[in-house]
Amino acid sequence: MASYLSQLRELSRVSILNPDITNVPAGGPWQDAVSTIQGVICWAHFPEHDDLKKKSGRNARKWIGDYPDLKVEALAVEIFALRQLQGASKHAEGLLHVQTNPENAYSAEDLVENANRLLGLAEKIGLDTSRLCIIIPATIEGFKACEQLHKRDIATSASGIFYIDQAIMAGKVGCKYAAIWLPPYEDFPTWQDTYALCAGADDYYKKFGHETKVMAQGIVDPIAWLSLAGISNVAPEWSAMDLLENNGSDANAFPYFRWYSRCYPYLAEKDTIYKDWGDYQKQLSLEMFANKMTNQTTDEQVARWIGVQWELEDLLEPFCKKNKKSKSTSAMDED
């Protein structure tokens, strides 16, 4: 019997969320590798990654002079995330997604500067910059930044999307991906809403010829991923890959969940999948979008990201301090 992962691949492109470079799961290679700030802090807590933290701290000390307005710890966080992606790059065939500092979520100028810095750092460590996809918060300023970066042919992923308005705007400004986070499958009402959002956004992009693709991602049970079979792109968290590859969990319900969004009555009740261009046209003005949307849920997500960012900076701070006792420090700084 074919694995559930291979069956999922028949209908969707499968990427991996927050891969651990020290323990690569079965089932690769994947389409893209997606690194979020939640994943970065997860691996930063593992002692197996101490060497990578030390190297990132040394790099940050060496290069901080190029970024005088940035804290060395914040620079170390970005380098650590990029080095994690560098280790995962050989297991992915497509793009490598790296997240901007969430403290920049409400300034398009700061987000573009952050994207430029990530591209520059990637080049410094020898990572192919043409493969980078910059994760930008799905705020109003975030969409403005995505639009500017798209004009320079820089791939972006709008993350923290909770409303169809945001998904439509991701298509309008030229995002490569609209990243939709999935709640736990046990929270079925919320999960249904999110599923409907994935289906509605996917339908919109296909119907009106946008290059933007949905990227459904999260830390959920394999049954949830099988329920999303047919969505353009899915990014299961690394621990779910082994279960999908080995047909674990409750995934034997797969035949009953295959891409039922076209006929499931809940979607029609919620008016998630619109019927014609006119319905979408109402959403396509950035000014209307700005006036209409509060971004409340996205704001809450950004606040959580900022908390993780601060914790990460505290975690990497000791690795950013020069070890005066080490005679080989200057040589190591060349890494």
Contacts in CASP RR format, 6 or more apart in sequence:
PFRMAT RR
TARGET T0000
AUTHOR 0000-0000-0000
METHOD contacts of the structure
MODEL  1
MASYLSQLRELSRVSILNPDITNVPAGGPWQDAVSTIQGVICWAHFPEHD
DLKKKSGRNARKWIGDYPDLKVEALAVEIFALRQLQGASKHAEGLLHVQT
NPENAYSAEDLVENANRLLGLAEKIGLDTSRLCIIIPATIEGFKACEQLH
KRDIATSASGIFYIDQAIMAGKVGCKYAAIWLPPYEDFPTWQDTYALCAG
ADDYYKKFGHETKVMAQGIVDPIAWLSLAGISNVAPEWSAMDLLENNGSD
ANAFPYFRWYSRCYPYLAEKDTIYKDWGDYQKQLSLEMFANKMTNQTTDE
QVARWIGVQWELEDLLEPFCKKNKKSKSTSAMDED
1 247 0 8 1.000
3 244 0 8 1.000
3 245 0 8 1.000
3 246 0 8 1.000
3 247 0 8 1.000
4 222 0 8 1.000
4 226 0 8 1.000
4 244 0 8 1.000
4 245 0 8 1.000
4 247 0 8 1.000
4 248 0 8 1.000
4 251 0 8 1.000
4 254 0 8 1.000
5 14 0 8 1.000
5 27 0 8 1.000
5 241 0 8 1.000
5 244 0 8 1.000
5 245 0 8 1.000
7 226 0 8 1.000
7 229 0 8 1.000
7 254 0 8 1.000
8 14 0 8 1.000
8 225 0 8 1.000
8 226 0 8 1.000
8 229 0 8 1.000
8 234 0 8 1.000
8 244 0 8 1.000
10 229 0 8 1.000
11 229 0 8 1.000
11 230 0 8 1.000
11 258 0 8 1.000
11 259 0 8 1.000
12 228 0 8 1.000
12 229 0 8 1.000
12 230 0 8 1.000
12 231 0 8 1.000
12 232 0 8 1.000
12 233 0 8 1.000
12 234 0 8 1.000
13 31 0 8 1.000
13 232 0 8 1.000
13 233 0 8 1.000
13 234 0 8 1.000
14 30 0 8 1.000
14 31 0 8 1.000
14 233 0 8 1.000
14 234 0 8 1.000
14 235 0 8 1.000
14 236 0 8 1.000
15 30 0 8 1.000
15 31 0 8 1.000
15 32 0 8 1.000
15 33 0 8 1.000
15 34 0 8 1.000
15 92 0 8 1.000
15 215 0 8 1.000
15 217 0 8 1.000
15 233 0 8 1.000
15 234 0 8 1.000
15 235 0 8 1.000
16 25 0 8 1.000
16 28 0 8 1.000
16 30 0 8 1.000
16 32 0 8 1.000
16 33 0 8 1.000
16 34 0 8 1.000
16 88 0 8 1.000
16 91 0 8 1.000
16 92 0 8 1.000
16 235 0 8 1.000
16 236 0 8 1.000
16 237 0 8 1.000
16 238 0 8 1.000
16 241 0 8 1.000
17 34 0 8 1.000
17 36 0 8 1.000
17 217 0 8 1.000
17 218 0 8 1.000
17 219 0 8 1.000
17 235 0 8 1.000
17 236 0 8 1.000
17 237 0 8 1.000
17 238 0 8 1.000
18 34 0 8 1.000
18 35 0 8 1.000
18 36 0 8 1.000
18 38 0 8 1.000
18 39 0 8 1.000
18 40 0 8 1.000
18 42 0 8 1.000
18 43 0 8 1.000
18 237 0 8 1.000
18 238 0 8 1.000
19 25 0 8 1.000
19 33 0 8 1.000
19 35 0 8 1.000
19 84 0 8 1.000
19 88 0 8 1.000
19 91 0 8 1.000
19 238 0 8 1.000
20 43 0 8 1.000
20 46 0 8 1.000
20 238 0 8 1.000
21 84 0 8 1.000
21 87 0 8 1.000
21 88 0 8 1.000
22 46 0 8 1.000
22 48 0 8 1.000
22 49 0 8 1.000
23 238 0 8 1.000
24 88 0 8 1.000
24 91 0 8 1.000
25 238 0 8 1.000
25 239 0 8 1.000
25 241 0 8 1.000
25 242 0 8 1.000
25 245 0 8 1.000
26 241 0 8 1.000
26 242 0 8 1.000
26 245 0 8 1.000
26 246 0 8 1.000
27 241 0 8 1.000
27 245 0 8 1.000
28 91 0 8 1.000
28 241 0 8 1.000
29 91 0 8 1.000
29 92 0 8 1.000
29 93 0 8 1.000
30 91 0 8 1.000
30 92 0 8 1.000
30 93 0 8 1.000
31 92 0 8 1.000
31 93 0 8 1.000
31 94 0 8 1.000
31 233 0 8 1.000
32 92 0 8 1.000
32 94 0 8 1.000
32 95 0 8 1.000
32 96 0 8 1.000
32 97 0 8 1.000
32 133 0 8 1.000
32 215 0 8 1.000
32 233 0 8 1.000
32 235 0 8 1.000
33 85 0 8 1.000
33 88 0 8 1.000
33 89 0 8 1.000
33 91 0 8 1.000
33 92 0 8 1.000
33 95 0 8 1.000
33 96 0 8 1.000
33 97 0 8 1.000
34 97 0 8 1.000
34 135 0 8 1.000
34 157 0 8 1.000
34 179 0 8 1.000
34 215 0 8 1.000
34 217 0 8 1.000
34 235 0 8 1.000
35 81 0 8 1.000
35 84 0 8 1.000
35 85 0 8 1.000
35 88 0 8 1.000
35 96 0 8 1.000
35 97 0 8 1.000
35 98 0 8 1.000
35 99 0 8 1.000
36 97 0 8 1.000
36 99 0 8 1.000
36 135 0 8 1.000
36 159 0 8 1.000
36 217 0 8 1.000
37 81 0 8 1.000
37 99 0 8 1.000
37 102 0 8 1.000
37 305 0 8 1.000
37 308 0 8 1.000
37 309 0 8 1.000
37 312 0 8 1.000
38 305 0 8 1.000
38 308 0 8 1.000
40 77 0 8 1.000
40 80 0 8 1.000
40 81 0 8 1.000
40 84 0 8 1.000
40 99 0 8 1.000
40 312 0 8 1.000
41 308 0 8 1.000
41 311 0 8 1.000
41 312 0 8 1.000
41 315 0 8 1.000
43 49 0 8 1.000
43 84 0 8 1.000
44 53 0 8 1.000
44 80 0 8 1.000
44 312 0 8 1.000
44 315 0 8 1.000
44 316 0 8 1.000
45 315 0 8 1.000
52 80 0 8 1.000
52 83 0 8 1.000
52 84 0 8 1.000
53 76 0 8 1.000
53 80 0 8 1.000
53 315 0 8 1.000
53 316 0 8 1.000
53 319 0 8 1.000
54 319 0 8 1.000
55 83 0 8 1.000
55 335 0 8 1.000
56 76 0 8 1.000
56 77 0 8 1.000
56 79 0 8 1.000
56 80 0 8 1.000
56 83 0 8 1.000
56 316 0 8 1.000
56 319 0 8 1.000
57 72 0 8 1.000
57 76 0 8 1.000
57 79 0 8 1.000
57 80 0 8 1.000
57 316 0 8 1.000
57 319 0 8 1.000
57 320 0 8 1.000
58 319 0 8 1.000
58 329 0 8 1.000
58 332 0 8 1.000
58 333 0 8 1.000
58 335 0 8 1.000
59 76 0 8 1.000
59 79 0 8 1.000
59 124 0 8 1.000
59 125 0 8 1.000
59 335 0 8 1.000
60 72 0 8 1.000
60 73 0 8 1.000
60 75 0 8 1.000
60 76 0 8 1.000
60 79 0 8 1.000
60 316 0 8 1.000
60 320 0 8 1.000
61 72 0 8 1.000
61 320 0 8 1.000
61 322 0 8 1.000
61 333 0 8 1.000
62 333 0 8 1.000
63 75 0 8 1.000
63 79 0 8 1.000
63 121 0 8 1.000
63 124 0 8 1.000
64 70 0 8 1.000
64 72 0 8 1.000
64 75 0 8 1.000
67 75 0 8 1.000
67 117 0 8 1.000
70 117 0 8 1.000
71 313 0 8 1.000
72 320 0 8 1.000
73 313 0 8 1.000
73 314 0 8 1.000
73 316 0 8 1.000
73 317 0 8 1.000
73 320 0 8 1.000
74 101 0 8 1.000
74 309 0 8 1.000
74 313 0 8 1.000
76 313 0 8 1.000
76 316 0 8 1.000
76 319 0 8 1.000
76 320 0 8 1.000
77 101 0 8 1.000
77 309 0 8 1.000
77 312 0 8 1.000
77 313 0 8 1.000
77 316 0 8 1.000
78 98 0 8 1.000
78 101 0 8 1.000
78 117 0 8 1.000
78 118 0 8 1.000
78 121 0 8 1.000
79 121 0 8 1.000
79 125 0 8 1.000
80 316 0 8 1.000
81 98 0 8 1.000
81 99 0 8 1.000
82 98 0 8 1.000
82 118 0 8 1.000
82 121 0 8 1.000
82 122 0 8 1.000
82 125 0 8 1.000
82 127 0 8 1.000
83 125 0 8 1.000
85 96 0 8 1.000
85 97 0 8 1.000
85 98 0 8 1.000
85 127 0 8 1.000
86 125 0 8 1.000
86 126 0 8 1.000
86 127 0 8 1.000
88 96 0 8 1.000
89 96 0 8 1.000
89 127 0 8 1.000
89 128 0 8 1.000
89 131 0 8 1.000
94 131 0 8 1.000
95 131 0 8 1.000
95 132 0 8 1.000
95 133 0 8 1.000
95 155 0 8 1.000
95 176 0 8 1.000
96 127 0 8 1.000
96 131 0 8 1.000
96 132 0 8 1.000
96 133 0 8 1.000
97 132 0 8 1.000
97 133 0 8 1.000
97 134 0 8 1.000
97 135 0 8 1.000
97 157 0 8 1.000
97 177 0 8 1.000
98 118 0 8 1.000
98 122 0 8 1.000
98 132 0 8 1.000
98 133 0 8 1.000
98 134 0 8 1.000
98 135 0 8 1.000
99 135 0 8 1.000
99 159 0 8 1.000
99 305 0 8 1.000
100 111 0 8 1.000
100 114 0 8 1.000
100 115 0 8 1.000
100 118 0 8 1.000
100 134 0 8 1.000
100 135 0 8 1.000
100 136 0 8 1.000
100 137 0 8 1.000
101 114 0 8 1.000
101 309 0 8 1.000
102 137 0 8 1.000
102 302 0 8 1.000
102 305 0 8 1.000
102 306 0 8 1.000
102 308 0 8 1.000
102 309 0 8 1.000
103 306 0 8 1.000
103 309 0 8 1.000
104 110 0 8 1.000
104 111 0 8 1.000
104 113 0 8 1.000
104 114 0 8 1.000
105 111 0 8 1.000
105 137 0 8 1.000
105 139 0 8 1.000
105 141 0 8 1.000
105 142 0 8 1.000
105 302 0 8 1.000
105 305 0 8 1.000
105 306 0 8 1.000
106 139 0 8 1.000
106 141 0 8 1.000
107 141 0 8 1.000
108 141 0 8 1.000
108 142 0 8 1.000
108 144 0 8 1.000
108 145 0 8 1.000
108 148 0 8 1.000
111 136 0 8 1.000
111 137 0 8 1.000
111 141 0 8 1.000
111 142 0 8 1.000
111 145 0 8 1.000
112 145 0 8 1.000
112 148 0 8 1.000
112 149 0 8 1.000
115 134 0 8 1.000
115 136 0 8 1.000
115 145 0 8 1.000
115 149 0 8 1.000
115 154 0 8 1.000
115 156 0 8 1.000
118 132 0 8 1.000
118 134 0 8 1.000
119 129 0 8 1.000
119 132 0 8 1.000
119 134 0 8 1.000
119 154 0 8 1.000
120 129 0 8 1.000
122 128 0 8 1.000
122 129 0 8 1.000
122 132 0 8 1.000
123 129 0 8 1.000
132 154 0 8 1.000
132 155 0 8 1.000
133 155 0 8 1.000
133 156 0 8 1.000
133 157 0 8 1.000
133 176 0 8 1.000
133 177 0 8 1.000
134 149 0 8 1.000
134 154 0 8 1.000
134 155 0 8 1.000
134 156 0 8 1.000
134 157 0 8 1.000
135 156 0 8 1.000
135 157 0 8 1.000
135 159 0 8 1.000
135 179 0 8 1.000
136 142 0 8 1.000
136 143 0 8 1.000
136 145 0 8 1.000
136 146 0 8 1.000
136 149 0 8 1.000
136 156 0 8 1.000
136 157 0 8 1.000
136 158 0 8 1.000
136 159 0 8 1.000
136 175 0 8 1.000
137 158 0 8 1.000
137 159 0 8 1.000
137 160 0 8 1.000
137 298 0 8 1.000
137 301 0 8 1.000
137 302 0 8 1.000
137 305 0 8 1.000
138 158 0 8 1.000
138 159 0 8 1.000
138 160 0 8 1.000
138 161 0 8 1.000
138 162 0 8 1.000
138 166 0 8 1.000
138 169 0 8 1.000
138 170 0 8 1.000
138 178 0 8 1.000
138 179 0 8 1.000
138 295 0 8 1.000
138 298 0 8 1.000
139 295 0 8 1.000
139 298 0 8 1.000
139 299 0 8 1.000
139 302 0 8 1.000
140 286 0 8 1.000
140 289 0 8 1.000
140 290 0 8 1.000
140 293 0 8 1.000
140 295 0 8 1.000
142 158 0 8 1.000
143 158 0 8 1.000
143 166 0 8 1.000
143 169 0 8 1.000
143 170 0 8 1.000
143 172 0 8 1.000
143 173 0 8 1.000
143 286 0 8 1.000
143 289 0 8 1.000
144 173 0 8 1.000
144 286 0 8 1.000
145 156 0 8 1.000
146 156 0 8 1.000
146 158 0 8 1.000
146 170 0 8 1.000
146 173 0 8 1.000
146 174 0 8 1.000
146 175 0 8 1.000
147 173 0 8 1.000
147 174 0 8 1.000
149 156 0 8 1.000
150 156 0 8 1.000
150 173 0 8 1.000
150 174 0 8 1.000
150 175 0 8 1.000
155 176 0 8 1.000
155 177 0 8 1.000
156 174 0 8 1.000
156 175 0 8 1.000
156 176 0 8 1.000
156 177 0 8 1.000
157 175 0 8 1.000
157 176 0 8 1.000
157 177 0 8 1.000
157 178 0 8 1.000
157 179 0 8 1.000
157 215 0 8 1.000
158 166 0 8 1.000
158 169 0 8 1.000
158 170 0 8 1.000
158 175 0 8 1.000
158 177 0 8 1.000
158 178 0 8 1.000
158 179 0 8 1.000
159 179 0 8 1.000
159 181 0 8 1.000
160 166 0 8 1.000
160 179 0 8 1.000
160 180 0 8 1.000
160 181 0 8 1.000
160 297 0 8 1.000
160 298 0 8 1.000
160 301 0 8 1.000
161 167 0 8 1.000
161 170 0 8 1.000
161 178 0 8 1.000
161 179 0 8 1.000
161 180 0 8 1.000
161 181 0 8 1.000
161 197 0 8 1.000
161 201 0 8 1.000
161 298 0 8 1.000
162 180 0 8 1.000
162 197 0 8 1.000
162 297 0 8 1.000
162 298 0 8 1.000
162 301 0 8 1.000
163 197 0 8 1.000
163 293 0 8 1.000
163 297 0 8 1.000
164 197 0 8 1.000
164 200 0 8 1.000
164 201 0 8 1.000
164 204 0 8 1.000
164 272 0 8 1.000
164 283 0 8 1.000
165 283 0 8 1.000
165 289 0 8 1.000
165 292 0 8 1.000
165 293 0 8 1.000
166 178 0 8 1.000
166 293 0 8 1.000
166 298 0 8 1.000
167 178 0 8 1.000
167 180 0 8 1.000
167 197 0 8 1.000
167 200 0 8 1.000
167 201 0 8 1.000
167 204 0 8 1.000
167 214 0 8 1.000
168 201 0 8 1.000
168 204 0 8 1.000
168 280 0 8 1.000
168 283 0 8 1.000
168 284 0 8 1.000
169 283 0 8 1.000
169 286 0 8 1.000
169 289 0 8 1.000
170 177 0 8 1.000
170 178 0 8 1.000
170 201 0 8 1.000
170 212 0 8 1.000
171 178 0 8 1.000
171 205 0 8 1.000
171 210 0 8 1.000
171 211 0 8 1.000
171 212 0 8 1.000
172 284 0 8 1.000
172 286 0 8 1.000
174 210 0 8 1.000
174 211 0 8 1.000
174 212 0 8 1.000
175 212 0 8 1.000
176 211 0 8 1.000
176 212 0 8 1.000
176 213 0 8 1.000
177 212 0 8 1.000
177 213 0 8 1.000
177 214 0 8 1.000
177 215 0 8 1.000
177 233 0 8 1.000
178 201 0 8 1.000
178 205 0 8 1.000
178 212 0 8 1.000
178 213 0 8 1.000
178 214 0 8 1.000
178 215 0 8 1.000
179 215 0 8 1.000
179 217 0 8 1.000
180 194 0 8 1.000
180 197 0 8 1.000
180 198 0 8 1.000
180 201 0 8 1.000
180 214 0 8 1.000
180 215 0 8 1.000
180 216 0 8 1.000
180 217 0 8 1.000
181 194 0 8 1.000
181 217 0 8 1.000
181 218 0 8 1.000
181 301 0 8 1.000
182 191 0 8 1.000
182 194 0 8 1.000
182 216 0 8 1.000
182 217 0 8 1.000
182 218 0 8 1.000
182 220 0 8 1.000
182 224 0 8 1.000
182 228 0 8 1.000
183 190 0 8 1.000
183 191 0 8 1.000
183 194 0 8 1.000
183 220 0 8 1.000
184 191 0 8 1.000
184 220 0 8 1.000
184 221 0 8 1.000
185 191 0 8 1.000
185 220 0 8 1.000
185 221 0 8 1.000
185 223 0 8 1.000
185 224 0 8 1.000
191 224 0 8 1.000
192 266 0 8 1.000
193 270 0 8 1.000
195 227 0 8 1.000
195 228 0 8 1.000
195 261 0 8 1.000
196 261 0 8 1.000
196 266 0 8 1.000
196 267 0 8 1.000
196 270 0 8 1.000
196 272 0 8 1.000
197 272 0 8 1.000
198 214 0 8 1.000
198 216 0 8 1.000
198 228 0 8 1.000
198 231 0 8 1.000
198 261 0 8 1.000
199 231 0 8 1.000
199 261 0 8 1.000
199 262 0 8 1.000
199 267 0 8 1.000
199 272 0 8 1.000
199 273 0 8 1.000
200 261 0 8 1.000
200 267 0 8 1.000
200 272 0 8 1.000
200 273 0 8 1.000
200 274 0 8 1.000
201 214 0 8 1.000
202 213 0 8 1.000
202 214 0 8 1.000
202 230 0 8 1.000
202 231 0 8 1.000
202 232 0 8 1.000
203 273 0 8 1.000
204 210 0 8 1.000
204 273 0 8 1.000
204 274 0 8 1.000
204 280 0 8 1.000
205 211 0 8 1.000
205 212 0 8 1.000
205 213 0 8 1.000
205 214 0 8 1.000
205 232 0 8 1.000
208 277 0 8 1.000
208 280 0 8 1.000
213 232 0 8 1.000
213 233 0 8 1.000
214 231 0 8 1.000
214 232 0 8 1.000
214 233 0 8 1.000
215 232 0 8 1.000
215 233 0 8 1.000
215 234 0 8 1.000
215 235 0 8 1.000
216 228 0 8 1.000
216 231 0 8 1.000
216 233 0 8 1.000
216 234 0 8 1.000
216 235 0 8 1.000
217 234 0 8 1.000
217 235 0 8 1.000
217 236 0 8 1.000
217 237 0 8 1.000
218 235 0 8 1.000
218 236 0 8 1.000
218 237 0 8 1.000
219 237 0 8 1.000
219 239 0 8 1.000
219 240 0 8 1.000
220 236 0 8 1.000
220 237 0 8 1.000
220 240 0 8 1.000
221 240 0 8 1.000
221 249 0 8 1.000
221 250 0 8 1.000
222 236 0 8 1.000
222 240 0 8 1.000
222 243 0 8 1.000
222 244 0 8 1.000
222 248 0 8 1.000
222 249 0 8 1.000
222 250 0 8 1.000
222 251 0 8 1.000
223 249 0 8 1.000
223 250 0 8 1.000
223 251 0 8 1.000
223 253 0 8 1.000
223 254 0 8 1.000
223 257 0 8 1.000
225 234 0 8 1.000
225 236 0 8 1.000
225 240 0 8 1.000
225 244 0 8 1.000
226 251 0 8 1.000
226 253 0 8 1.000
226 254 0 8 1.000
226 257 0 8 1.000
226 258 0 8 1.000
227 257 0 8 1.000
228 234 0 8 1.000
229 254 0 8 1.000
229 257 0 8 1.000
229 258 0 8 1.000
229 259 0 8 1.000
230 258 0 8 1.000
230 259 0 8 1.000
231 259 0 8 1.000
236 244 0 8 1.000
243 249 0 8 1.000
243 251 0 8 1.000
244 251 0 8 1.000
261 267 0 8 1.000
261 273 0 8 1.000
267 273 0 8 1.000
274 280 0 8 1.000
282 288 0 8 1.000
283 289 0 8 1.000
322 329 0 8 1.000
323 329 0 8 1.000
326 332 0 8 1.000
END
